[in-house]
Amino acid sequence: MKLGSFVPGTRERIAGYVYGTIVALAAVTAGASAFEHDLWRLAAIVGISVLILWVAHVYAHGLGESLTLGRRLTGSEFTSIAGRELSIAFAAVLPLAAIVLGALGVFDDRTAVWIALGIGVAGLAVQGVRYARLGRLGLIGTAVSITLNVGLGLLIVAAKVILAH
């Protein structure tokens, strides 16, 4: 597996990055109201949540692939699925970095959470553009792709605002 295979915009990785970003945003949102002033704990919650959902996703995908093929997967087939889906976990890296920087005192707690959310929403916009480019969508298709991705992210941000008040 090459480092270049983890580029977020590849055809094989976009879905995982979108899924992982949404999971990370949801975990930040859910944990922020309780742990906004304990960013190390929030970072642990987000990281563990994303990793657990990645494992569950890989396991479920492996089961489905096994049933489709009518046999158990080989180790290399399962490893291939796990590697392909690593984009789910990698999607959480930048939002987690913002939270860790907050925990280290680079940002105040609230700012770190909002930066993490902003990074996630921006990442969803970028994936919308990449999807549109790879799918050769026109201007309207690109706008729809970006709007859908960003809309999902903003729904999660709206939940953060509602939960915080």
ABEGO torsion letter per residue (X at the ends): XBAAAABAABAAAAAAAAAAAAAAAAAAAAAAAAAAABAAAAAAAAAAAAAAAAAAAAAAAAAAAAAAAGBBBBAAAAAAAAAAAAAAAAAAAAAAAAAAAAAAGABBAAAAAAAAAAAAAAAAAAAAAAAAAAAGBBAAAAAAAAAAAAAAAAAAAAAAAAAAX
